[in-house]
């Protein structure tokens, strides 16, 4: 073997090393990333599940054994507030709602200030009660009629 052929072989080897260095680096980086992802997934599978946080803070839901009891409790609260505010409860009936929620279709009428003050007190107080939908209609005697659905959480 001559020196020229050895030099040519070494030069070709160095050239091949330089050309393959970039793809080798990318392949090694991909392998490291895949191993890290696998380790992260294994760690997340072996970790205990996070605790389930309640939808509402304690004390904001209606405490009841079932949906019917929660609906009666909400209806009693609305009737009591309406009586103390001088508001007429024209209709109060259960409405369909998802699990953990109780809904009532209501129709109230009375003097505008009394109705608004009563509804404001209900929505600001506890348990947490909100209107899902509502409509206000002016009455001929200066009063107002509110129709809609009120919803509240229960447990």
C-alpha positions, 0 to 999 in steps of 0.5 A, spaced: 500 500 500 502 506 498 502 512 502 497 516 497 492 510 497 492 510 505 491 518 505 486 517 500 482 512 504 483 517 511 481 523 507 474 519 505 473 517 512 474 524 514 469 526 509 464 521 510 464 522 518 463 530 516 457 528 512 454 523 517 455 527 523 449 532 522 444 526 521 447 522 527 446 528 531 439 529 529 437 521 530 440 521 537 436 527 539 430 524 537 432 518 541 433 522 547 426 526 546 422 519 545 426 516 551 424 522 555 417 522 553 416 515 555 419 516 562 414 522 563 408 518 560 410 512 565 411 517 571 404 520 569 401 513 569 404 511 576 402 518 579 396 518 583 390 522 580 389 529 582 383 530 587 377 532 584 375 539 586 368 541 587 364 545 582 362 550 588 365 552 594 362 549 600 356 552 603 354 555 596 350 548 593 343 546 596 344 540 601 339 535 599 338 528 599 335 528 591 333 532 586 326 533 588 328 535 595 333 540 592 327 543 588 322 543 594 328 547 598 329 552 592 321 553 591 320 554 599 326 559 599 323 563 593 316 563 595 319 565 602 323 571 599 317 573 594 312 573 600 316 577 604 317 582 598 310 582 596 311 579 590 306 574 587 309 567 585 304 566 579 307 559 577 313 555 580 314 548 576 320 543 576 324 544 569 329 539 566 336 539 568 343 535 568 345 531 574 347 535 580 343 541 578 336 543 580 332 548 575 325 551 576 320 555 571 318 561 575 313 566 573 313 572 578 309 579 578 309 585 582 311 592 583 318 593 579 322 595 585 320 589 589 321 584 584 328 587 582 330 587 589 327 580 591 331 577 585 337 581 586 337 578 593 336 571 591 342 571 586 347 575 591 345 570 597 346 563 598 345 558 596 348 560 589 342 561 584 342 564 577 337 565 572 338 560 566 334 564 561 329 570 563 324 575 560 321 581 563 314 584 561 311 590 563 304 590 566 299 595 565 299 597 573 306 599 573 308 592 575 313 587 572 312 580 570 318 576 570 318 569 567 324 564 566 328 558 569 332 559 575 338 554 576 342 552 583 347 546 584 345 541 589 349 535 593 
